[in-house]
Amino acid sequence: MKILNQFFISSMVAFVGCNQQNKTTETNKAETEVKQKKITLADFKKIKGVDNVRDVPFQLFTKLDSIRFFVTPSKDAAHLKMAYHKLDNYYGFEEFEDFYSIHYSINNNISNSIEAFVLKSEFTPAYELTLKGVDLYEIRSSTFKQSDDFKNKSFKKFGTITEISEQEFKTSSNNRINEALVKNPNIKLQDDNWIYKENGREEVITQHENISTETGPLANEYVGRSPYLNLEVFKENSDEVAGSFYSFYSIKNAIMFELGTEGYPQILPAKGWVTSVSSNNDVGSNFIIAKYFPQTKKQDNLLYVNFTNFKIADDKKAFWTDNDTFYAEVYPLNSTSGHGKKPKTAYIKIQLKADLF
């Protein structure tokens, strides 16, 4: 009987061991099948595409050649390896522990959009972008003394450009040489119009708000007077246009529009320059230098450069110092606010060649 019991127990052990091994094999097989399950873009949740980029909480960028789309925010979830395409947009909407949820338009077709989850380790949100590794010299085009150039793609032809520290930027601002605009006490806001009043003379310079234009309504704000140009400067604001346009008016004899700049004007009386920097509506930013002749009211365009790898953070903070040196506060291309976080600002110094003009 003992022999029988031992045989029975041995058989049970062998059976249980075999059964456990089979279960382990089946489990591994099941896990392998899950990991190897092939999915396509059709397996992702269909959503409404992004009509307006302003509705996007934050954009995501990557330097990888390929990224992974997960169906849920889990590293064990089924995922699809995707080739990175420069023209694709990765619109971030939510942030998880290891993932971002994105809205992605297949083949840039808004009507064919999906929700996917991407690893934080594979992307950088727009508000965390920096100028590290960025080619500041890269330009899309330039115009030098009325001569357009679409072949040269480097600023080295005109001077140098470097990133500097915030401390150097602040210290250098103490040596700025551009003219300060001063408010003219004879210009007042009256009945939604900017009025010039002096010695019994009263004339409307421009309307204040609700001005109808092709791009939507705009408003004018009085900025100040340029003593050198003897012109009054107004800033045009529009909800439909990201940048700002500055208008210069003469009020000496009659109200006359004289010139305009895209971006806050930096005026250098010693050189007769009217300069500005502004974010380009398409790519990067614009850097413009023009020479204005107050007596003849003529303007010579000396230099226009379209930088490609950064935008202007605050055009009012830009300034000139001696030796044709220009400073500006910028942020990396595509950098925007998101999740209540501001984009990381950077500071640049442009040194023009001594014999450029």
TINU-999170 format. One record per residue (C-alpha): residue in one letter; z, y, x. Coordinates in steps of 0.25 Angstrom, whole numbers. Example, Ala and Ser with C-alpha at 12.3 -4.5 7.8 and 13.67 -1.06 7.14 Angstrom:
+------+-------+-------+-------+
| rest |    c3 |    c2 |    c1 |
+------+-------+-------+-------+
|    A |    31 |   -18 |    49 |
|    S |    29 |    -4 |    55 |
+------+-------+-------+-------+
REM end
This chain:
+------+-------+-------+-------+
| rest |    c3 |    c2 |    c1 |
+------+-------+-------+-------+
|    M |     0 |     0 |     0 |
|    K |     3 |     9 |    11 |
|    I |   -10 |     6 |    18 |
|    L |   -17 |    10 |     5 |
|    N |    -9 |    23 |     3 |
|    Q |   -13 |    27 |    18 |
|    F |   -27 |    24 |    15 |
|    F |   -26 |    32 |     2 |
|    I |   -20 |    44 |     9 |
|    S |   -30 |    43 |    20 |
|    S |   -41 |    43 |    10 |
|    M |   -35 |    55 |     3 |
|    V |   -34 |    63 |    16 |
|    A |   -48 |    59 |    20 |
|    F |   -53 |    63 |     6 |
|    V |   -45 |    76 |     5 |
|    G |   -50 |    80 |    19 |
|    C |   -64 |    77 |    16 |
|    N |   -62 |    85 |     3 |
|    Q |   -56 |    97 |    10 |
|    Q |   -68 |    96 |    20 |
|    N |   -78 |    96 |     9 |
|    K |   -71 |   108 |     2 |
|    T |   -71 |   116 |    15 |
|    T |   -86 |   112 |    17 |
|    E |   -89 |   116 |     3 |
|    T |   -81 |   129 |     4 |
|    N |   -88 |   133 |    17 |
|    K |  -102 |   129 |    11 |
|    A |   -99 |   138 |    -1 |
|    E |   -94 |   150 |     8 |
|    T |  -107 |   148 |    16 |
|    E |  -115 |   148 |     4 |
|    V |  -109 |   161 |    -1 |
|    K |  -111 |   168 |    13 |
|    Q |  -125 |   163 |    13 |
|    K |  -128 |   167 |    -1 |
|    K |  -141 |   175 |     0 |
|    I |  -141 |   188 |    -9 |
|    T |  -151 |   199 |   -11 |
|    L |  -150 |   214 |   -15 |
|    A |  -151 |   208 |   -30 |
|    D |  -137 |   203 |   -28 |
|    F |  -131 |   217 |   -27 |
|    K |  -126 |   225 |   -39 |
|    K |  -137 |   234 |   -45 |
|    I |  -133 |   249 |   -46 |
|    K |  -138 |   263 |   -49 |
|    G |  -145 |   269 |   -37 |
|    V |  -140 |   282 |   -30 |
|    D |  -148 |   294 |   -36 |
|    N |  -140 |   305 |   -29 |
|    V |  -135 |   303 |   -15 |
|    R |  -124 |   313 |   -19 |
|    D |  -118 |   302 |   -28 |
|    V |  -116 |   293 |   -16 |
|    P |  -101 |   293 |   -11 |
|    F |  -106 |   290 |     3 |
|    Q |  -118 |   285 |    11 |
|    L |  -117 |   273 |    21 |
|    F |  -125 |   272 |    34 |
|    T |  -126 |   261 |    45 |
|    K |  -132 |   259 |    58 |
|    L |  -134 |   244 |    56 |
|    D |  -148 |   237 |    55 |
|    S |  -143 |   229 |    43 |
|    I |  -131 |   230 |    33 |
|    R |  -125 |   220 |    23 |
|    F |  -124 |   222 |     8 |
|    F |  -112 |   215 |     1 |
|    V |  -112 |   212 |   -14 |
|    T |   -97 |   215 |   -14 |
|    P |   -87 |   222 |    -4 |
|    S |   -83 |   209 |     2 |
|    K |   -87 |   204 |    16 |
|    D |   -88 |   190 |     9 |
|    A |   -98 |   195 |    -1 |
|    A |  -113 |   191 |    -1 |
|    H |  -121 |   201 |     7 |
|    L |  -135 |   205 |    10 |
|    K |  -139 |   210 |    24 |
|    M |  -148 |   222 |    23 |
|    A |  -157 |   229 |    33 |
|    Y |  -153 |   243 |    35 |
|    H |  -164 |   253 |    32 |
|    K |  -163 |   268 |    36 |
|    L |  -168 |   273 |    23 |
|    D |  -158 |   265 |    14 |
|    N |  -146 |   272 |     8 |
|    Y |  -132 |   266 |     8 |
|    Y |  -124 |   273 |    -3 |
|    G |  -109 |   271 |    -2 |
|    F |  -101 |   271 |   -15 |
|    E |   -88 |   264 |   -12 |
|    E |   -79 |   260 |     0 |
|    F |   -72 |   247 |     1 |
|    E |   -64 |   241 |    12 |
|    D |   -75 |   235 |    20 |
|    F |   -87 |   240 |    12 |
|    Y |   -95 |   251 |     5 |
|    S |  -102 |   249 |    -8 |
|    I |  -116 |   255 |    -8 |
|    H |  -127 |   258 |   -17 |
|    Y |  -140 |   254 |   -11 |
|    S |  -154 |   256 |   -16 |
|    I |  -164 |   244 |   -13 |
|    N |  -176 |   250 |    -6 |
|    N |  -171 |   264 |    -9 |
|    N |  -174 |   261 |   -24 |
|    I |  -163 |   268 |   -32 |
|    S |  -165 |   260 |   -44 |
|    N |  -163 |   247 |   -36 |
|    S |  -149 |   249 |   -30 |
|    I |  -137 |   240 |   -27 |
|    E |  -123 |   241 |   -24 |
|    A |  -119 |   234 |   -11 |
|    F |  -107 |   234 |    -1 |
|    V |  -108 |   236 |    13 |
|    L |   -99 |   234 |    25 |
|    K |   -92 |   247 |    30 |
|    S |   -94 |   241 |    44 |
|    E |  -109 |   242 |    42 |
|    F |  -110 |   257 |    37 |
|    T |  -104 |   271 |    39 |
|    P |  -102 |   280 |    27 |
|    A |  -109 |   294 |    28 |
|    Y |   -96 |   301 |    30 |
|    E |   -92 |   294 |    42 |
|    L |  -105 |   296 |    50 |
|    T |  -104 |   303 |    63 |
|    L |  -114 |   309 |    73 |
|    K |  -111 |   298 |    83 |
|    G |  -124 |   292 |    89 |
|    V |  -132 |   302 |    81 |
|    D |  -144 |   308 |    88 |
|    L |  -142 |   323 |    85 |
|    Y |  -155 |   327 |    92 |
|    E |  -163 |   320 |    82 |
|    I |  -172 |   329 |    73 |
|    R |  -182 |   327 |    62 |
|    S |  -190 |   339 |    65 |
|    S |  -190 |   354 |    70 |
|    T |  -197 |   367 |    70 |
|    F |  -197 |   376 |    82 |
|    K |  -202 |   390 |    81 |
|    Q |  -211 |   386 |    69 |
|    S |  -216 |   373 |    75 |
|    D |  -213 |   360 |    68 |
|    D |  -210 |   348 |    75 |
|    F |  -208 |   334 |    68 |
|    K |  -210 |   326 |    81 |
|    N |  -198 |   330 |    90 |
|    K |  -186 |   323 |    85 |
|    S |  -175 |   329 |    95 |
|    F |  -168 |   342 |    95 |
|    K |  -168 |   341 |   111 |
|    K |  -181 |   350 |   110 |
|    F |  -172 |   361 |   105 |
|    G |  -158 |   359 |   111 |
|    T |  -146 |   350 |   111 |
|    I |  -137 |   345 |   100 |
|    T |  -124 |   338 |   102 |
|    E |  -112 |   334 |    93 |
|    I |   -99 |   342 |    97 |
|    S |   -84 |   341 |    93 |
|    E |   -78 |   349 |    81 |
|    Q |   -70 |   356 |    91 |
|    E |   -82 |   361 |    99 |
|    F |   -88 |   365 |    86 |
|    K |   -76 |   373 |    82 |
|    T |   -74 |   380 |    96 |
|    S |   -89 |   383 |    97 |
|    S |   -89 |   390 |    83 |
|    N |   -80 |   401 |    89 |
|    N |   -92 |   405 |    97 |
|    R |  -102 |   406 |    86 |
|    I |  -113 |   417 |    86 |
|    N |  -119 |   416 |    73 |
|    E |  -117 |   427 |    63 |
|    A |  -106 |   427 |    52 |
|    L |  -111 |   430 |    38 |
|    V |  -103 |   441 |    32 |
|    K |  -101 |   444 |    17 |
|    N |  -107 |   456 |    12 |
|    P |   -97 |   463 |     2 |
|    N |  -109 |   469 |    -6 |
|    I |  -114 |   456 |   -10 |
|    K |  -106 |   451 |   -23 |
|    L |  -108 |   440 |   -33 |
|    Q |  -110 |   446 |   -47 |
|    D |  -115 |   439 |   -60 |
|    D |  -120 |   427 |   -52 |
|    N |  -128 |   435 |   -43 |
|    W |  -125 |   440 |   -28 |
|    I |  -126 |   455 |   -29 |
|    Y |  -128 |   465 |   -18 |
|    K |  -120 |   478 |   -21 |
|    E |  -120 |   490 |   -12 |
|    N |  -121 |   505 |   -14 |
|    G |  -125 |   504 |   -29 |
|    R |  -136 |   493 |   -26 |
|    E |  -134 |   480 |   -33 |
|    E |  -144 |   468 |   -31 |
|    V |  -144 |   453 |   -34 |
|    I |  -146 |   445 |   -21 |
|    T |  -146 |   431 |   -27 |
|    Q |  -140 |   423 |   -39 |
|    H |  -127 |   416 |   -36 |
|    E |  -127 |   403 |   -44 |
|    N |  -136 |   395 |   -54 |
|    I |  -149 |   398 |   -47 |
|    S |  -160 |   389 |   -52 |
|    T |  -169 |   382 |   -41 |
|    E |  -178 |   370 |   -40 |
|    T |  -166 |   362 |   -33 |
|    G |  -156 |   366 |   -43 |
|    P |  -146 |   378 |   -45 |
|    L |  -141 |   385 |   -33 |
|    A |  -131 |   396 |   -30 |
|    N |  -130 |   407 |   -19 |
|    E |  -117 |   410 |   -12 |
|    Y |  -116 |   423 |    -3 |
|    V |  -113 |   419 |    11 |
|    G |  -114 |   433 |    19 |
|    R |  -122 |   443 |    26 |
|    S |  -129 |   441 |    40 |
|    P |  -127 |   455 |    47 |
|    Y |  -138 |   451 |    57 |
|    L |  -148 |   448 |    47 |
|    N |  -143 |   458 |    36 |
|    L |  -145 |   447 |    26 |
|    E |  -136 |   441 |    15 |
|    V |  -134 |   426 |    15 |
|    F |  -133 |   417 |     3 |
|    K |  -131 |   402 |     2 |
|    E |  -138 |   394 |    -8 |
|    N |  -130 |   382 |   -14 |
|    S |  -136 |   371 |   -23 |
|    D |  -130 |   358 |   -28 |
|    E |  -144 |   352 |   -27 |
|    V |  -146 |   355 |   -12 |
|    A |  -137 |   350 |    -1 |
|    G |  -140 |   362 |     9 |
|    S |  -138 |   377 |     8 |
|    F |  -148 |   388 |     9 |
|    Y |  -144 |   402 |    14 |
|    S |  -152 |   414 |     9 |
|    F |  -152 |   427 |    16 |
|    Y |  -155 |   440 |     8 |
|    S |  -157 |   454 |    12 |
|    I |  -151 |   465 |     4 |
|    K |  -154 |   477 |    12 |
|    N |  -165 |   484 |     3 |
|    A |  -168 |   473 |    -7 |
|    I |  -163 |   459 |    -9 |
|    M |  -172 |   450 |    -1 |
|    F |  -171 |   435 |     3 |
|    E |  -174 |   435 |    18 |
|    L |  -171 |   420 |    23 |
|    G |  -164 |   408 |    21 |
|    T |  -157 |   396 |    29 |
|    E |  -154 |   382 |    26 |
|    G |  -139 |   381 |    30 |
|    Y |  -129 |   392 |    34 |
|    P |  -136 |   403 |    43 |
|    Q |  -131 |   404 |    57 |
|    I |  -136 |   418 |    61 |
|    L |  -137 |   422 |    76 |
|    P |  -140 |   438 |    77 |
|    A |  -141 |   437 |    92 |
|    K |  -153 |   428 |    91 |
|    G |  -158 |   432 |    77 |
|    W |  -156 |   417 |    72 |
|    V |  -154 |   412 |    58 |
|    T |  -150 |   397 |    60 |
|    S |  -145 |   386 |    51 |
|    V |  -142 |   372 |    50 |
|    S |  -142 |   363 |    37 |
|    S |  -143 |   349 |    33 |
|    N |  -157 |   345 |    30 |
|    N |  -160 |   340 |    16 |
|    D |  -167 |   328 |    22 |
|    V |  -163 |   324 |    36 |
|    G |  -152 |   330 |    45 |
|    S |  -150 |   345 |    47 |
|    N |  -158 |   358 |    49 |
|    F |  -156 |   367 |    61 |
|    I |  -163 |   380 |    60 |
|    I |  -165 |   393 |    68 |
|    A |  -173 |   405 |    64 |
|    K |  -174 |   419 |    70 |
|    Y |  -173 |   430 |    59 |
|    F |  -178 |   444 |    61 |
|    P |  -170 |   454 |    52 |
|    Q |  -179 |   465 |    54 |
|    T |  -192 |   458 |    50 |
|    K |  -185 |   447 |    42 |
|    K |  -193 |   437 |    49 |
|    Q |  -188 |   423 |    53 |
|    D |  -193 |   414 |    64 |
|    N |  -189 |   399 |    63 |
|    L |  -185 |   395 |    77 |
|    L |  -180 |   381 |    75 |
|    Y |  -178 |   371 |    64 |
|    V |  -173 |   357 |    67 |
|    N |  -170 |   345 |    58 |
|    F |  -159 |   337 |    64 |
|    T |  -159 |   323 |    58 |
|    N |  -145 |   317 |    61 |
|    F |  -135 |   327 |    55 |
|    K |  -132 |   336 |    44 |
|    I |  -125 |   349 |    44 |
|    A |  -111 |   349 |    39 |
|    D |  -108 |   364 |    37 |
|    D |  -119 |   374 |    41 |
|    K |  -109 |   385 |    40 |
|    K |  -102 |   380 |    52 |
|    A |  -114 |   380 |    61 |
|    F |  -114 |   391 |    72 |
|    W |  -121 |   396 |    85 |
|    T |  -115 |   399 |    98 |
|    D |  -121 |   405 |   111 |
|    N |  -132 |   398 |   118 |
|    D |  -139 |   393 |   106 |
|    T |  -129 |   383 |   102 |
|    F |  -127 |   379 |    88 |
|    Y |  -116 |   371 |    81 |
|    A |  -115 |   364 |    68 |
|    E |  -106 |   355 |    60 |
|    V |  -114 |   342 |    55 |
|    Y |  -112 |   328 |    50 |
|    P |  -121 |   316 |    52 |
|    L |  -133 |   313 |    45 |
|    N |  -130 |   307 |    31 |
|    S |  -115 |   310 |    32 |
|    T |  -109 |   314 |    19 |
|    S |   -96 |   314 |    12 |
|    G |   -91 |   302 |     5 |
|    H |   -78 |   296 |    -1 |
|    G |   -71 |   310 |     1 |
|    K |   -74 |   310 |    16 |
|    K |   -82 |   321 |    23 |
|    P |   -93 |   317 |    33 |
|    K |   -89 |   318 |    47 |
|    T |   -94 |   331 |    53 |
|    A |   -99 |   333 |    67 |
|    Y |  -103 |   345 |    76 |
|    I |  -116 |   348 |    83 |
|    K |  -120 |   358 |    94 |
|    I |  -135 |   362 |    96 |
|    Q |  -139 |   369 |   108 |
|    L |  -153 |   375 |   108 |
|    K |  -161 |   376 |   121 |
|    A |  -160 |   389 |   128 |
|    D |  -175 |   392 |   128 |
|    L |  -178 |   386 |   114 |
|    F |  -182 |   399 |   107 |
+------+-------+-------+-------+
REM end
